[in-house]
Every structure is written in C-alpha cells, then in structure tokens.
Amino acid sequence: MKQKYVLTKRNDENKLVISEFAELDKGGLSFLCEECYDRQQIETAMEKGKVSLISSLRTENMFPCGQFADLLAESVMTLYRSENQQPMEIFFNDVDLLKKDPQPIDIIDEEAVVIDELLDDKLDEDFDDGPALGSISSPLKIADDETLDIGKEE
C-alpha cells in the first residue's frame, strides 16, 4: 500500500499537523486522518531523542510501522530545523519493506547449548525408569447405535 504524509508547521497556532493519505484504490490517495501536535510537546520530545519523538507522534489513529515512524520522525526534525515554512510530503510504499534483504542473525549461543544439554540429561533420567502409562478412562461415552448422519430423516 502506498502512503503519503504531509507535515505542516503552523507557527501562528504553535502546532504541527500531520495528514495521512493512503492508496485504497489504484491511482488515487484517500485521506485517512489528521493529527495535531502541540509545538512545545514536539520540541521537548525532539530534545529527548528520536525514540521519544516517535512515541509522541504515534497515536491511536496514526501508528506507522517502525521504519516509517523512524523516517517520519527524521522528517519532523528536519522540518523544525529549517526556516522553510512550506509543508513537507513524505511517500512510503509497503513493497519497499518487502524488498529489503534480511539481515543474518547470529543465533549460536554457547549458553543455550549448555541449557539444551541439561534438559536432555534431565529428560532421560525422569522418563526412562518410570512406570508405563495405564489405560485412560474417558467420561464421554458414545452410544453404539447412534449415527452421525444429521441430514437423514426417518
């Protein structure tokens, strides 16, 4: 899905306005929501860092995924640092998330190997010498003459 965010800094109102659009039908973007933020709230969040800014930008109505939220936060910081008062447009495409090569993860952990060995030893000790499982009686009984043919009427 293609998305567009329009960032508008309204200095006269001390607000940041973020409008979200998405391609719901081919060829056009539909308006989804608009969020207004207090300028002081945004500036305080920017001083604390990008993670704080992302938390401030995410709302119940607008919750972009991690990579998009990161780029959105960077764009907000760029907008606040610039003297330009023109709205900023940011375009995202979900296909771009799928095209990225996954990063290899090093999953070999020696501590995990030791724990697995302990579990194997413990399982062997506990279950090798135990008594065999006896028959299990079920409280549910099915009558021998009952059939499961519900559709047939006699």
N, CA, C and O atoms as a GROMACS GRO file, in nm:
protein
  616
    1MET      N    1   0.085  -0.117   0.000
    1MET     CA    2   0.000   0.000   0.000
    1MET      C    3   0.089   0.123   0.000
    1MET      O    4   0.187   0.131   0.074
    2LYS      N    5   0.054   0.218  -0.083
    2LYS     CA    6   0.128   0.344  -0.088
    2LYS      C    7   0.066   0.440   0.012
    2LYS      O    8  -0.056   0.448   0.026
    3GLN      N    9   0.154   0.514   0.081
    3GLN     CA   10   0.108   0.610   0.180
    3GLN      C   11   0.179   0.742   0.160
    3GLN      O   12   0.292   0.747   0.109
    4LYS      N   13   0.112   0.848   0.200
    4LYS     CA   14   0.171   0.981   0.194
    4LYS      C   15   0.139   1.052   0.324
    4LYS      O   16   0.025   1.048   0.372
    5TYR      N   17   0.240   1.118   0.381
    5TYR     CA   18   0.222   1.201   0.499
    5TYR      C   19   0.258   1.344   0.460
    5TYR      O   20   0.359   1.369   0.395
    6VAL      N   21   0.173   1.438   0.500
    6VAL     CA   22   0.200   1.579   0.477
    6VAL      C   23   0.223   1.644   0.613
    6VAL      O   24   0.134   1.644   0.699
    7LEU      N   25   0.343   1.699   0.632
    7LEU     CA   26   0.380   1.764   0.757
    7LEU      C   27   0.369   1.915   0.738
    7LEU      O   28   0.430   1.971   0.648
    8THR      N   29   0.290   1.978   0.822
    8THR     CA   30   0.270   2.122   0.813
    8THR      C   31   0.299   2.184   0.949
    8THR      O   32   0.239   2.146   1.050
    9LYS      N   33   0.390   2.279   0.949
    9LYS     CA   34   0.423   2.351   1.073
    9LYS      C   35   0.343   2.480   1.072
    9LYS      O   36   0.366   2.568   0.988
   10ARG      N   37   0.251   2.492   1.165
   10ARG     CA   38   0.167   2.611   1.175
   10ARG      C   39   0.218   2.697   1.291
   10ARG      O   40   0.174   2.681   1.405
   11ASN      N   41   0.310   2.785   1.261
   11ASN     CA   42   0.370   2.868   1.366
   11ASN      C   43   0.270   2.961   1.431
   11ASN      O   44   0.280   2.989   1.551
   12ASP      N   45   0.172   3.010   1.354
   12ASP     CA   46   0.073   3.102   1.411
   12ASP      C   47  -0.013   3.034   1.518
   12ASP      O   48  -0.065   3.102   1.607
   13GLU      N   49  -0.028   2.903   1.509
   13GLU     CA   50  -0.108   2.828   1.607
   13GLU      C   51  -0.021   2.746   1.702
   13GLU      O   52  -0.072   2.678   1.790
   14ASN      N   53   0.113   2.752   1.683
   14ASN     CA   54   0.206   2.669   1.761
   14ASN      C   55   0.171   2.522   1.751
   14ASN      O   56   0.166   2.451   1.852
   15LYS      N   57   0.147   2.476   1.630
   15LYS     CA   58   0.107   2.337   1.607
   15LYS      C   59   0.186   2.274   1.494
   15LYS      O   60   0.234   2.342   1.403
   16LEU      N   61   0.197   2.142   1.502
   16LEU     CA   62   0.244   2.059   1.391
   16LEU      C   63   0.124   1.975   1.350
   16LEU      O   64   0.059   1.913   1.434
   17VAL      N   65   0.094   1.974   1.221
   17VAL     CA   66  -0.018   1.896   1.171
   17VAL      C   67   0.037   1.791   1.075
   17VAL      O   68   0.112   1.822   0.982
   18ILE      N   69   0.000   1.666   1.100
   18ILE     CA   70   0.040   1.555   1.012
   18ILE      C   71  -0.087   1.495   0.954
   18ILE      O   72  -0.174   1.447   1.026
   19SER      N   73  -0.096   1.498   0.820
   19SER     CA   74  -0.209   1.439   0.749
   19SER      C   75  -0.162   1.311   0.683
   19SER      O   76  -0.056   1.307   0.621
   20GLU      N   77  -0.242   1.206   0.696
   20GLU     CA   78  -0.206   1.076   0.640
   20GLU      C   79  -0.302   1.040   0.526
   20GLU      O   80  -0.424   1.052   0.540
   21PHE      N   81  -0.244   0.997   0.414
   21PHE     CA   82  -0.320   0.954   0.298
   21PHE      C   83  -0.272   0.814   0.260
   21PHE      O   84  -0.157   0.778   0.286
   22ALA      N   85  -0.360   0.735   0.198
   22ALA     CA   86  -0.322   0.601   0.155
   22ALA      C   87  -0.392   0.568   0.025
   22ALA      O   88  -0.500   0.619  -0.005
   23GLU      N   89  -0.328   0.482  -0.053
   23GLU     CA   90  -0.386   0.437  -0.179
   23GLU      C   91  -0.480   0.320  -0.150
   23GLU      O   92  -0.437   0.204  -0.141
   24LEU      N   93  -0.607   0.352  -0.137
   24LEU     CA   94  -0.707   0.249  -0.113
   24LEU      C   95  -0.758   0.192  -0.245
   24LEU      O   96  -0.795   0.074  -0.253
   25ASP      N   97  -0.762   0.276  -0.348
   25ASP     CA   98  -0.796   0.236  -0.483
   25ASP      C   99  -0.680   0.273  -0.574
   25ASP      O  100  -0.611   0.371  -0.548
   26LYS      N  101  -0.659   0.196  -0.679
   26LYS     CA  102  -0.549   0.224  -0.773
   26LYS      C  103  -0.560   0.366  -0.829
   26LYS      O  104  -0.667   0.410  -0.871
   27GLY      N  105  -0.448   0.434  -0.827
   27GLY     CA  106  -0.441   0.563  -0.893
   27GLY      C  107  -0.473   0.684  -0.809
   27GLY      O  108  -0.454   0.796  -0.856
   28GLY      N  109  -0.520   0.668  -0.689
   28GLY     CA  110  -0.553   0.785  -0.608
   28GLY      C  111  -0.527   0.763  -0.462
   28GLY      O  112  -0.532   0.651  -0.412
   29LEU      N  113  -0.498   0.871  -0.392
   29LEU     CA  114  -0.475   0.864  -0.249
   29LEU      C  115  -0.598   0.916  -0.176
   29LEU      O  116  -0.654   1.019  -0.212
   30SER      N  117  -0.639   0.844  -0.073
   30SER     CA  118  -0.755   0.883   0.007
   30SER      C  119  -0.707   0.936   0.142
   30SER      O  120  -0.611   0.884   0.199
   31PHE      N  121  -0.773   1.038   0.190
   31PHE     CA  122  -0.742   1.095   0.320
   31PHE      C  123  -0.782   0.996   0.430
   31PHE      O  124  -0.895   0.948   0.432
   32LEU      N  125  -0.689   0.966   0.522
   32LEU     CA  126  -0.718   0.875   0.633
   32LEU      C  127  -0.741   0.949   0.764
   32LEU      O  128  -0.844   0.932   0.829
   33CYS      N  129  -0.645   1.032   0.802
   33CYS     CA  130  -0.660   1.104   0.928
   33CYS      C  131  -0.566   1.224   0.932
   33CYS      O  132  -0.478   1.239   0.849
   34GLU      N  133  -0.590   1.307   1.033
   34GLU     CA  134  -0.505   1.424   1.054
   34GLU      C  135  -0.485   1.438   1.204
   34GLU      O  136  -0.581   1.436   1.281
   35GLU      N  137  -0.361   1.451   1.245
   35GLU     CA  138  -0.328   1.467   1.386
   35GLU      C  139  -0.261   1.602   1.407
   35GLU      O  140  -0.176   1.643   1.327
   36CYS      N  141  -0.300   1.671   1.514
   36CYS     CA  142  -0.239   1.799   1.550
   36CYS      C  143  -0.159   1.779   1.678
   36CYS      O  144  -0.205   1.716   1.773
   37TYR      N  145  -0.039   1.835   1.680
   37TYR     CA  146   0.050   1.822   1.794
   37TYR      C  147   0.090   1.961   1.842
   37TYR      O  148   0.108   2.052   1.762
   38ASP      N  149   0.102   1.975   1.971
   38ASP     CA  150   0.148   2.100   2.029
   38ASP      C  151   0.298   2.117   1.999
   38ASP      O  152   0.376   2.022   2.014
   39ARG      N  153   0.336   2.236   1.958
   39ARG     CA  154   0.475   2.264   1.922
   39ARG      C  155   0.570   2.233   2.039
   39ARG      O  156   0.676   2.175   2.018
   40GLN      N  157   0.532   2.272   2.159
   40GLN     CA  158   0.617   2.250   2.276
   40GLN      C  159   0.636   2.100   2.302
   40GLN      O  160   0.745   2.057   2.339
   41GLN      N  161   0.531   2.022   2.283
   41GLN     CA  162   0.539   1.877   2.302
   41GLN      C  163   0.638   1.816   2.204
   41GLN      O  164   0.718   1.730   2.241
   42ILE      N  165   0.632   1.859   2.077
   42ILE     CA  166   0.722   1.806   1.975
   42ILE      C  167   0.866   1.846   2.003
   42ILE      O  168   0.956   1.763   1.993
   43GLU      N  169   0.889   1.971   2.039
   43GLU     CA  170   1.025   2.018   2.066
   43GLU      C  171   1.084   1.948   2.188
   43GLU      O  172   1.203   1.914   2.188
   44THR      N  173   1.004   1.926   2.290
   44THR     CA  174   1.051   1.853   2.409
   44THR      C  175   1.086   1.709   2.373
   44THR      O  176   1.188   1.658   2.418
   45ALA      N  177   1.003   1.645   2.292
   45ALA     CA  178   1.030   1.507   2.250
   45ALA      C  179   1.157   1.500   2.165
   45ALA      O  180   1.235   1.406   2.179
   46MET      N  181   1.179   1.600   2.078
   46MET     CA  182   1.300   1.601   1.995
   46MET      C  183   1.425   1.615   2.081
   46MET      O  184   1.528   1.555   2.050
   47GLU      N  185   1.418   1.692   2.188
   47GLU     CA  186   1.533   1.706   2.278
   47GLU      C  187   1.569   1.574   2.345
   47GLU      O  188   1.686   1.547   2.371
   48LYS      N  189   1.469   1.492   2.373
   48LYS     CA  190   1.492   1.362   2.438
   48LYS      C  191   1.543   1.257   2.341
   48LYS      O  192   1.600   1.156   2.383
   49GLY      N  193   1.524   1.279   2.210
   49GLY     CA  194   1.574   1.185   2.110
   49GLY      C  195   1.465   1.133   2.019
   49GLY      O  196   1.346   1.159   2.038
   50LYS      N  197   1.510   1.058   1.919
   50LYS     CA  198   1.418   1.010   1.816
   50LYS      C  199   1.314   0.912   1.870
   50LYS      O  200   1.199   0.916   1.827
   51VAL      N  201   1.352   0.827   1.964
   51VAL     CA  202   1.257   0.729   2.019
   51VAL      C  203   1.143   0.802   2.090
   51VAL      O  204   1.026   0.763   2.078
   52SER      N  205   1.176   0.905   2.164
   52SER     CA  206   1.074   0.984   2.232
   52SER      C  207   0.984   1.056   2.133
   52SER      O  208   0.863   1.064   2.152
   53LEU      N  209   1.043   1.107   2.026
   53LEU     CA  210   0.965   1.174   1.924
   53LEU      C  211   0.869   1.077   1.855
   53LEU      O  212   0.753   1.110   1.830
   54ILE      N  213   0.918   0.958   1.823
   54ILE     CA  214   0.831   0.856   1.762
   54ILE      C  215   0.713   0.824   1.853
   54ILE      O  216   0.600   0.812   1.807
   55SER      N  217   0.740   0.810   1.982
   55SER     CA  218   0.632   0.783   2.077
   55SER      C  219   0.530   0.895   2.082
   55SER      O  220   0.410   0.871   2.096
   56SER      N  221   0.578   1.018   2.069
   56SER     CA  222   0.488   1.133   2.069
   56SER      C  223   0.405   1.142   1.941
   56SER      O  224   0.290   1.185   1.944
   57LEU      N  225   0.463   1.100   1.830
   57LEU     CA  226   0.393   1.109   1.702
   57LEU      C  227   0.289   0.999   1.683
   57LEU      O  228   0.188   1.020   1.616
   58ARG      N  229   0.312   0.884   1.743
   58ARG     CA  230   0.217   0.774   1.728
   58ARG      C  231   0.094   0.800   1.813
   58ARG      O  232   0.103   0.837   1.930
   59THR      N  233  -0.021   0.780   1.752
   59THR     CA  234  -0.147   0.797   1.823
   59THR      C  235  -0.236   0.676   1.795
   59THR      O  236  -0.197   0.584   1.724
   60GLU      N  237  -0.353   0.679   1.853
   60GLU     CA  238  -0.449   0.571   1.831
   60GLU      C  239  -0.493   0.567   1.685
   60GLU      O  240  -0.520   0.460   1.631
   61ASN      N  241  -0.499   0.683   1.621
   61ASN     CA  242  -0.544   0.690   1.482
   61ASN      C  243  -0.431   0.676   1.380
   61ASN      O  244  -0.454   0.633   1.268
   62MET      N  245  -0.310   0.711   1.419
   62MET     CA  246  -0.197   0.707   1.326
   62MET      C  247  -0.081   0.636   1.395
   62MET      O  248  -0.020   0.689   1.488
   63PHE      N  249  -0.052   0.515   1.349
   63PHE     CA  250   0.051   0.433   1.412
   63PHE      C  251   0.135   0.367   1.302
   63PHE      O  252   0.116   0.249   1.272
   64PRO      N  253   0.228   0.443   1.241
   64PRO     CA  254   0.310   0.385   1.134
   64PRO      C  255   0.405   0.278   1.188
   64PRO      O  256   0.444   0.281   1.305
   65CYS      N  257   0.442   0.185   1.101
   65CYS     CA  258   0.536   0.080   1.140
   65CYS      C  259   0.672   0.142   1.173
   65CYS      O  260   0.694   0.260   1.147
   66GLY      N  261   0.761   0.064   1.230
   66GLY     CA  262   0.889   0.112   1.280
   66GLY      C  263   0.972   0.191   1.180
   66GLY      O  264   1.018   0.300   1.212
   67GLN      N  265   0.991   0.137   1.061
   67GLN     CA  266   1.076   0.206   0.962
   67GLN      C  267   1.011   0.334   0.914
   67GLN      O  268   1.079   0.434   0.894
   68PHE      N  269   0.881   0.332   0.895
   68PHE     CA  270   0.812   0.453   0.852
   68PHE      C  271   0.810   0.557   0.964
   68PHE      O  272   0.826   0.676   0.938
   69ALA      N  273   0.790   0.512   1.087
   69ALA     CA  274   0.789   0.604   1.201
   69ALA      C  275   0.927   0.670   1.217
   69ALA      O  276   0.936   0.788   1.251
   70ASP      N  277   1.032   0.593   1.192
   70ASP     CA  278   1.168   0.646   1.201
   70ASP      C  279   1.190   0.756   1.097
   70ASP      O  280   1.243   0.862   1.130
   71LEU      N  281   1.149   0.731   0.974
   71LEU     CA  282   1.163   0.832   0.868
   71LEU      C  283   1.073   0.952   0.893
   71LEU      O  284   1.110   1.066   0.862
   72LEU      N  285   0.956   0.928   0.948
   72LEU     CA  286   0.865   1.037   0.981
   72LEU      C  287   0.925   1.126   1.089
   72LEU      O  288   0.917   1.249   1.081
   73ALA      N  289   0.985   1.065   1.189
   73ALA     CA  290   1.049   1.142   1.297
   73ALA      C  291   1.166   1.224   1.243
   73ALA      O  292   1.184   1.340   1.280
   74GLU      N  293   1.246   1.164   1.156
   74GLU     CA  294   1.358   1.238   1.094
   74GLU      C  295   1.306   1.357   1.014
   74GLU      O  296   1.367   1.465   1.015
   75SER      N  297   1.195   1.338   0.944
   75SER     CA  298   1.138   1.446   0.865
   75SER      C  299   1.085   1.558   0.954
   75SER      O  300   1.099   1.676   0.920
   76VAL      N  301   1.024   1.522   1.066
   76VAL     CA  302   0.976   1.624   1.160
   76VAL      C  303   1.095   1.705   1.213
   76VAL      O  304   1.088   1.827   1.223
   77MET      N  305   1.204   1.636   1.248
   77MET     CA  306   1.323   1.707   1.297
   77MET      C  307   1.380   1.799   1.190
   77MET      O  308   1.421   1.911   1.220
   78THR      N  309   1.382   1.753   1.065
   78THR     CA  310   1.430   1.837   0.955
   78THR      C  311   1.340   1.959   0.937
   78THR      O  312   1.389   2.070   0.916
   79LEU      N  313   1.210   1.938   0.945
   79LEU     CA  314   1.115   2.048   0.929
   79LEU      C  315   1.134   2.154   1.038
   79LEU      O  316   1.129   2.273   1.010
   80TYR      N  317   1.155   2.110   1.161
   80TYR     CA  318   1.171   2.204   1.272
   80TYR      C  319   1.306   2.276   1.269
   80TYR      O  320   1.319   2.386   1.322
   81ARG      N  321   1.406   2.214   1.209
   81ARG     CA  322   1.538   2.277   1.200
   81ARG      C  323   1.545   2.377   1.085
   81ARG      O  324   1.629   2.467   1.087
   82SER      N  325   1.458   2.364   0.985
   82SER     CA  326   1.465   2.450   0.867
   82SER      C  327   1.384   2.578   0.889
   82SER      O  328   1.293   2.583   0.971
   83GLU      N  329   1.420   2.677   0.815
   83GLU     CA  330   1.348   2.805   0.818
   83GLU      C  331   1.230   2.802   0.722
   83GLU      O  332   1.144   2.890   0.727
   84ASN      N  333   1.227   2.704   0.635
   84ASN     CA  334   1.122   2.692   0.534
   84ASN      C  335   0.989   2.659   0.601
   84ASN      O  336   0.982   2.568   0.684
   85GLN      N  337   0.886   2.732   0.566
   85GLN     CA  338   0.753   2.710   0.624
   85GLN      C  339   0.662   2.628   0.533
   85GLN      O  340   0.545   2.608   0.565
   86GLN      N  341   0.716   2.580   0.422
   86GLN     CA  342   0.635   2.502   0.328
   86GLN      C  343   0.608   2.362   0.384
   86GLN      O  344   0.693   2.304   0.451
   87PRO      N  345   0.487   2.307   0.357
   87PRO     CA  346   0.459   2.170   0.401
   87PRO      C  347   0.556   2.070   0.337
   87PRO      O  348   0.602   2.091   0.225
   88MET      N  349   0.584   1.965   0.408
   88MET     CA  350   0.675   1.860   0.361
   88MET      C  351   0.593   1.736   0.334
   88MET      O  352   0.509   1.697   0.416
   89GLU      N  353   0.615   1.672   0.219
   89GLU     CA  354   0.545   1.550   0.184
   89GLU      C  355   0.642   1.433   0.188
   89GLU      O  356   0.755   1.442   0.140
   90ILE      N  357   0.596   1.323   0.245
   90ILE     CA  358   0.676   1.201   0.255
   90ILE      C  359   0.594   1.087   0.196
   90ILE      O  360   0.477   1.070   0.231
   91PHE      N  361   0.655   1.010   0.108
   91PHE     CA  362   0.587   0.898   0.045
   91PHE      C  363   0.648   0.766   0.093
   91PHE      O  364   0.770   0.754   0.104
   92PHE      N  365   0.562   0.670   0.121
   92PHE     CA  366   0.604   0.536   0.161
   92PHE      C  367   0.533   0.434   0.074
   92PHE      O  368   0.421   0.457   0.027
   93ASN      N  369   0.600   0.322   0.053
   93ASN     CA  370   0.538   0.211  -0.018
   93ASN      C  371   0.573   0.083   0.059
   93ASN      O  372   0.691   0.055   0.082
   94ASP      N  373   0.472   0.008   0.099
   94ASP     CA  374   0.495  -0.115   0.175
   94ASP      C  375   0.581  -0.216   0.100
   94ASP      O  376   0.649  -0.298   0.162
   95VAL      N  377   0.579  -0.210  -0.032
   95VAL     CA  378   0.659  -0.302  -0.113
   95VAL      C  379   0.808  -0.283  -0.083
   95VAL      O  380   0.885  -0.378  -0.087
   96ASP      N  381   0.847  -0.160  -0.051
   96ASP     CA  382   0.987  -0.132  -0.017
   96ASP      C  383   1.032  -0.210   0.106
   96ASP      O  384   1.148  -0.249   0.117
   97LEU      N  385   0.940  -0.233   0.200
   97LEU     CA  386   0.974  -0.311   0.319
   97LEU      C  387   1.003  -0.456   0.283
   97LEU      O  388   1.090  -0.520   0.344
   98LEU      N  389   0.932  -0.508   0.185
   98LEU     CA  390   0.948  -0.648   0.146
   98LEU      C  391   1.072  -0.671   0.061
   98LEU      O  392   1.126  -0.782   0.058
   99LYS      N  393   1.119  -0.568  -0.009
   99LYS     CA  394   1.233  -0.582  -0.098
   99LYS      C  395   1.366  -0.586  -0.026
   99LYS      O  396   1.464  -0.638  -0.079
  100LYS      N  397   1.371  -0.533   0.095
  100LYS     CA  398   1.498  -0.526   0.166
  100LYS      C  399   1.548  -0.665   0.202
  100LYS      O  400   1.470  -0.753   0.238
  101ASP      N  401   1.680  -0.684   0.189
  101ASP     CA  402   1.740  -0.812   0.223
  101ASP      C  403   1.741  -0.830   0.374
  101ASP      O  404   1.780  -0.738   0.447
  102PRO      N  405   1.697  -0.946   0.421
  102PRO     CA  406   1.701  -0.968   0.565
  102PRO      C  407   1.845  -0.976   0.615
  102PRO      O  408   1.933  -1.030   0.547
  103GLN      N  409   1.867  -0.922   0.731
  103GLN     CA  410   2.000  -0.926   0.790
  103GLN      C  411   2.022  -1.062   0.857
  103GLN      O  412   1.933  -1.111   0.927
  104PRO      N  413   2.138  -1.123   0.836
  104PRO     CA  414   2.163  -1.252   0.902
  104PRO      C  415   2.170  -1.233   1.053
  104PRO      O  416   2.224  -1.134   1.103
  105ILE      N  417   2.115  -1.329   1.123
  105ILE     CA  418   2.114  -1.323   1.269
  105ILE      C  419   2.202  -1.435   1.321
  105ILE      O  420   2.187  -1.550   1.282
  106ASP      N  421   2.294  -1.400   1.409
  106ASP     CA  422   2.382  -1.499   1.470
  106ASP      C  423   2.307  -1.562   1.587
  106ASP      O  424   2.293  -1.500   1.693
  107ILE      N  425   2.260  -1.686   1.569
  107ILE     CA  426   2.178  -1.748   1.671
  107ILE      C  427   2.255  -1.853   1.753
  107ILE      O  428   2.197  -1.920   1.838
  108ILE      N  429   2.382  -1.866   1.728
  108ILE     CA  430   2.460  -1.963   1.804
  108ILE      C  431   2.499  -1.900   1.936
  108ILE      O  432   2.568  -1.799   1.940
  109ASP      N  433   2.454  -1.961   2.042
  109ASP     CA  434   2.481  -1.910   2.175
  109ASP      C  435   2.526  -2.029   2.259
  109ASP      O  436   2.451  -2.125   2.277
  110GLU      N  437   2.648  -2.022   2.312
  110GLU     CA  438   2.702  -2.135   2.386
  110GLU      C  439   2.620  -2.164   2.512
  110GLU      O  440   2.608  -2.280   2.551
  111GLU      N  441   2.565  -2.063   2.574
  111GLU     CA  442   2.485  -2.083   2.693
  111GLU      C  443   2.360  -2.164   2.658
  111GLU      O  444   2.316  -2.248   2.737
  112ALA      N  445   2.302  -2.138   2.544
  112ALA     CA  446   2.184  -2.212   2.501
  112ALA      C  447   2.217  -2.359   2.480
  112ALA      O  448   2.136  -2.447   2.512
  113VAL      N  449   2.336  -2.388   2.427
  113VAL     CA  450   2.378  -2.526   2.406
  113VAL      C  451   2.390  -2.598   2.540
  113VAL      O  452   2.349  -2.714   2.552
  114VAL      N  453   2.445  -2.533   2.640
  114VAL     CA  454   2.461  -2.592   2.772
  114VAL      C  455   2.324  -2.621   2.833
  114VAL      O  456   2.303  -2.728   2.891
  115ILE      N  457   2.231  -2.529   2.820
  115ILE     CA  458   2.096  -2.550   2.873
  115ILE      C  459   2.028  -2.666   2.803
  115ILE      O  460   1.961  -2.747   2.868
  116ASP      N  461   2.043  -2.675   2.672
  116ASP     CA  462   1.983  -2.786   2.598
  116ASP      C  463   2.039  -2.920   2.645
  116ASP      O  464   1.965  -3.017   2.657
  117GLU      N  465   2.169  -2.925   2.672
  117GLU     CA  466   2.229  -3.049   2.722
  117GLU      C  467   2.173  -3.086   2.858
  117GLU      O  468   2.146  -3.203   2.884
  118LEU      N  469   2.153  -2.988   2.946
  118LEU     CA  470   2.095  -3.014   3.078
  118LEU      C  471   1.953  -3.067   3.064
  118LEU      O  472   1.914  -3.159   3.136
  119LEU      N  473   1.877  -3.010   2.976
  119LEU     CA  474   1.740  -3.056   2.956
  119LEU      C  475   1.737  -3.199   2.903
  119LEU      O  476   1.656  -3.280   2.946
  120ASP      N  477   1.826  -3.230   2.810
  120ASP     CA  478   1.832  -3.366   2.756
  120ASP      C  479   1.866  -3.466   2.866
  120ASP      O  480   1.804  -3.572   2.874
  121ASP      N  481   1.963  -3.433   2.950
  121ASP     CA  482   2.002  -3.523   3.059
  121ASP      C  483   1.886  -3.543   3.156
  121ASP      O  484   1.860  -3.655   3.198
  122LYS      N  485   1.817  -3.437   3.191
  122LYS     CA  486   1.708  -3.444   3.288
  122LYS      C  487   1.593  -3.526   3.231
  122LYS      O  488   1.533  -3.606   3.303
  123LEU      N  489   1.560  -3.508   3.105
  123LEU     CA  490   1.452  -3.584   3.044
  123LEU      C  491   1.484  -3.733   3.040
  123LEU      O  492   1.397  -3.816   3.066
  124ASP      N  493   1.608  -3.767   3.010
  124ASP     CA  494   1.646  -3.907   3.006
  124ASP      C  495   1.632  -3.971   3.143
  124ASP      O  496   1.585  -4.084   3.153
  125GLU      N  497   1.672  -3.901   3.249
  125GLU     CA  498   1.664  -3.955   3.384
  125GLU      C  499   1.520  -3.974   3.429
  125GLU      O  500   1.487  -4.077   3.486
  126ASP      N  501   1.435  -3.878   3.404
  126ASP     CA  502   1.298  -3.881   3.456
  126ASP      C  503   1.209  -3.982   3.386
  126ASP      O  504   1.120  -4.040   3.450
  127PHE      N  505   1.228  -4.005   3.259
  127PHE     CA  506   1.132  -4.084   3.186
  127PHE      C  507   1.178  -4.225   3.151
  127PHE      O  508   1.096  -4.304   3.105
  128ASP      N  509   1.301  -4.258   3.170
  128ASP     CA  510   1.346  -4.392   3.136
  128ASP      C  511   1.297  -4.497   3.235
  128ASP      O  512   1.259  -4.606   3.192
  129ASP      N  513   1.295  -4.467   3.365
  129ASP     CA  514   1.264  -4.567   3.465
  129ASP      C  515   1.121  -4.561   3.517
  129ASP      O  516   1.085  -4.641   3.603
  130GLY      N  517   1.040  -4.469   3.469
  130GLY     CA  518   0.904  -4.452   3.521
  130GLY      C  519   0.812  -4.562   3.476
  130GLY      O  520   0.840  -4.633   3.380
  131PRO      N  521   0.700  -4.577   3.546
  131PRO     CA  522   0.601  -4.680   3.507
  131PRO      C  523   0.534  -4.640   3.376
  131PRO      O  524   0.522  -4.523   3.341
  132ALA      N  525   0.489  -4.742   3.305
  132ALA     CA  526   0.421  -4.719   3.178
  132ALA      C  527   0.284  -4.658   3.205
  132ALA      O  528   0.225  -4.679   3.312
  133LEU      N  529   0.235  -4.586   3.112
  133LEU     CA  530   0.104  -4.524   3.125
  133LEU      C  531  -0.004  -4.630   3.114
  133LEU      O  532  -0.001  -4.713   3.024
  134GLY      N  533  -0.097  -4.627   3.205
  134GLY     CA  534  -0.207  -4.723   3.202
  134GLY      C  535  -0.317  -4.674   3.109
  134GLY      O  536  -0.302  -4.572   3.042
  135SER      N  537  -0.427  -4.746   3.107
  135SER     CA  538  -0.538  -4.705   3.022
  135SER      C  539  -0.606  -4.583   3.084
  135SER      O  540  -0.612  -4.569   3.206
  136ILE      N  541  -0.655  -4.498   2.999
  136ILE     CA  542  -0.721  -4.377   3.044
  136ILE      C  543  -0.869  -4.393   3.019
  136ILE      O  544  -0.912  -4.421   2.907
  137SER      N  545  -0.947  -4.374   3.123
  137SER     CA  546  -1.092  -4.384   3.103
  137SER      C  547  -1.146  -4.244   3.080
  137SER      O  548  -1.109  -4.148   3.148
  138SER      N  549  -1.233  -4.234   2.982
  138SER     CA  550  -1.289  -4.104   2.945
  138SER      C  551  -1.431  -4.093   2.999
  138SER      O  552  -1.506  -4.191   2.995
  139PRO      N  553  -1.469  -3.978   3.050
  139PRO     CA  554  -1.606  -3.962   3.099
  139PRO      C  555  -1.708  -3.950   2.986
  139PRO      O  556  -1.828  -3.955   3.011
  140LEU      N  557  -1.661  -3.934   2.863
  140LEU     CA  558  -1.751  -3.924   2.750
  140LEU      C  559  -1.777  -4.062   2.691
  140LEU      O  560  -1.683  -4.137   2.665
  141LYS      N  561  -1.903  -4.096   2.670
  141LYS     CA  562  -1.940  -4.225   2.613
  141LYS      C  563  -2.025  -4.200   2.488
  141LYS      O  564  -2.115  -4.115   2.490
  142ILE      N  565  -1.997  -4.272   2.383
  142ILE     CA  566  -2.074  -4.261   2.260
  142ILE      C  567  -2.154  -4.389   2.245
  142ILE      O  568  -2.100  -4.499   2.252
  143ALA      N  569  -2.283  -4.372   2.223
  143ALA     CA  570  -2.370  -4.488   2.210
  143ALA      C  571  -2.339  -4.558   2.078
  143ALA      O  572  -2.316  -4.492   1.976
  144ASP      N  573  -2.338  -4.691   2.080
  144ASP     CA  574  -2.304  -4.768   1.963
  144ASP      C  575  -2.408  -4.752   1.851
  144ASP      O  576  -2.371  -4.754   1.734
  145ASP      N  577  -2.537  -4.735   1.885
  145ASP     CA  578  -2.640  -4.729   1.783
  145ASP      C  579  -2.665  -4.588   1.730
  145ASP      O  580  -2.747  -4.571   1.640
  146GLU      N  581  -2.597  -4.489   1.782
  146GLU     CA  582  -2.613  -4.351   1.734
  146GLU      C  583  -2.529  -4.334   1.609
  146GLU      O  584  -2.419  -4.386   1.598
  147THR      N  585  -2.583  -4.258   1.513
  147THR     CA  586  -2.509  -4.228   1.391
  147THR      C  587  -2.486  -4.078   1.382
  147THR      O  588  -2.551  -4.000   1.452
  148LEU      N  589  -2.396  -4.042   1.299
  148LEU     CA  590  -2.365  -3.901   1.282
  148LEU      C  591  -2.431  -3.843   1.159
  148LEU      O  592  -2.398  -3.731   1.119
  149ASP      N  593  -2.524  -3.915   1.098
  149ASP     CA  594  -2.593  -3.866   0.980
  149ASP      C  595  -2.706  -3.773   1.025
  149ASP      O  596  -2.817  -3.818   1.054
  150ILE      N  597  -2.679  -3.647   1.030
  150ILE     CA  598  -2.775  -3.549   1.078
  150ILE      C  599  -2.877  -3.516   0.969
  150ILE      O  600  -2.993  -3.488   0.998
  151GLY      N  601  -2.833  -3.519   0.843
  151GLY     CA  602  -2.920  -3.479   0.734
  151GLY      C  603  -3.032  -3.579   0.702
  151GLY      O  604  -3.131  -3.540   0.640
  152LYS      N  605  -3.021  -3.703   0.743
  152LYS     CA  606  -3.122  -3.804   0.712
  152LYS      C  607  -3.236  -3.800   0.812
  152LYS      O  608  -3.214  -3.794   0.933
  153GLU      N  609  -3.357  -3.802   0.759
  153GLU     CA  610  -3.475  -3.809   0.849
  153GLU      C  611  -3.542  -3.943   0.827
  153GLU      O  612  -3.549  -3.992   0.714
  154GLU      N  613  -3.592  -4.001   0.934
  154GLU     CA  614  -3.656  -4.132   0.924
  154GLU      C  615  -3.806  -4.121   0.916
  154GLU      O  616  -3.874  -4.223   0.908
   0.00000   0.00000   0.00000
